[in-house]
Amino acid sequence: MEKLTQETVNFTEKNIDRIAAVFPSAITETKDADGKLKRVVNFDQLKQMLSEEVVDGDECYEFTWVGKKQSIIEGNRPIRKTLRPSKEESKNWDNTENLYIEGDNLDVLKLLQNSYLNKVKMIYIDPPYNTGNDFVYRDNFKVSKEDYEEEQGLFDEEENRLFKNTETNGRYHSDWCSMMYPRLQLARNLLTDDGVIFISIDDNEVHNLRKICDEVFGEENLLGVVTWTKKRKGSFLSKGIISLTEYLLVYAKDKSKNIGIYGGEPDSNESQPIIKRTNRISELKIPANTINTKLEDDIYEKGLYGDGINPIELIDDIEVKDGLIVNEFRIKAPFIWSQSMFDEQLNLGAKYVINTKNLQIRVYRIYEEGSFKGFGSLINGVEIKGTNEDAYEELEKIFGFKKLFDYSKPTNFIKELLNGALHFDKKSIVLDFFSGSATTAHAVMQLNAEDGGNRKFIMVQLPEETDPKSEAYKAGYKNICEIGKERIRRAGKKIEEELKEKSKEEYLFAEKERKPLDTGFRVLKVDSTNMKDVYYSPSQYNQQMLLELESNIKDDRTDIDLLYGVLLDWGVPLSLPHITEKIGGKDVHFVNDTDLVACFEEHVPEEVIREIARRKPLRVVSFS
């Protein structure tokens, strides 16, 4: 029988396990503050094993800042918190597979490690850009509230969550880097091996973010940097360089396992050159009646052709008759194709053409099934109706008034990324842990409606209070989470209505071919552990303590609270369906039929135990 730990994974211990598996001689023991032995890494030994000579004192290339080590420790440190369900704020609780989680995203990322390790196919985040006016997370909870007030801090109910990172702060860049580093480390763990992360950023921190991501994901896993045109026009009052763009850093968890980012279907009706002047000169042998041409009927003698920039050498004379080169010939040029590639495409039915006397060969190539174009490094927001202005208009149409939310991303922009990363995986999970106004959730539902997908989203957002002077606050939205949840409700309803407005035949066909569109979401909120404040881990209990305790569960916690605590602890997805049955007068919870069965009542009679056993569940959890 296993005892539940009721705390997140201790990544320091996990990392020691990994090192021990490869370098067992680098593991030693020391005593902790209580005098108990614990395993630690002998770093001097580890460094020596990784080098042919002593490396102490050697210079090396590295990226660091004030507080980096503390940020790593903070990311690895386990927490005793849980996620509590809020059915009344959810939509379609029983059937939805989407999640909306309220709380500090560092806590949430830790809590999701068991249930969603290696299960998220795509992450998109739009973190604070560190412009000097952004609020960033403060993860060192040892600083006093008075110290934060000096930094114009903001506090939630638990205090010390956000502070305004102004340029006068001596740790301006360091605090931002310390905020991002542990979150990206934890996020990487959640990605599937072929998963990808997109991070929006502007000029203020793009250089530092790239260095952080190179370290967390590996610079070899950079897929590219995408530029997004965010505005139709800039400010006429600006005297410097007018900002019209932002950036996306795109990293794979493992580039070798990622098939690439989809950029559209290749067009066999569009010709492309097979000559590139920067390539080395090579020779191709062209069969008779292979090249179509616009050249006049004549015999063209061997020799040099072209404009000097793209030199072409005919090794044999060619004869043109009725728009076709009718004889076999050889030709030298800086070809990008080899002879085998040329012949392979010819056998597949590719069409080759020469249109001018420069003798530049072009091809209408044949693509294999499943081929696609790569994702472009430029997203033109104006062309796709995905600019900042479009984002403002979207929110205005959804909510019915202006200035609801600053810096929301447009749905079409996010949808481009979703389609790029998930075009061939329409049942995957998408995570956004800086959810804001929940554009990502909106885009997921919209794309699913368009292509019949069943992608699921997990939105994470700290319930930051809205400014009492803002239009959002006046409209009744006291924090950002209230805006995000309401947007998902309204956007989902609108998408469902648009589907039904299509022809009845098309709509019915779509319903037969796919699962019903999921526009619901389960709301979960970060809270303290379900255990009472005087808490001991299972290994710390002794028999006398157990006899003296009536219950170590907090009085305000329900069975459903406990159930979700168990799901987190045992790594069960939080979106699985669950029902409650009365068996022998006791409430018994069944998650995804028999994936997990739980009963949190005292004195469970034998008949209940026998009935649970008869169902043959994979896991069983009981109160005692």
VENBELLIN-V931062 format. One record per helix or strand of 3 or more residues. SS is the DSSP state (alpha for helix, beta for strand). FROM is the first residue (numbers start at 1). TO is the last residue. Records with the same first field share a line. If there is no record, write none. Layout:
# VENBELLIN-V931062
SS=FROM-TO  FROM-TO
This chain:
# VENBELLIN-V931062
alpha=11-22  24-26  43-49  68-76  87-89  105-111  113-116  145-150  172-190  206-221  255-257  339-348  388-399  411-422  439-451  471-474  480-501  504-513  538-540  543-548  559-569  606-614
beta=27-31  37-41  81-85  99-102  120-125  135-137  162-164  191-201  222-229  245-252  282-286  291-293  298-300  303-305  312-314  318-321  329-333  351-354  361-364  378-380  429-432  456-461  521-528  578-583  586-591  596-599  620-622
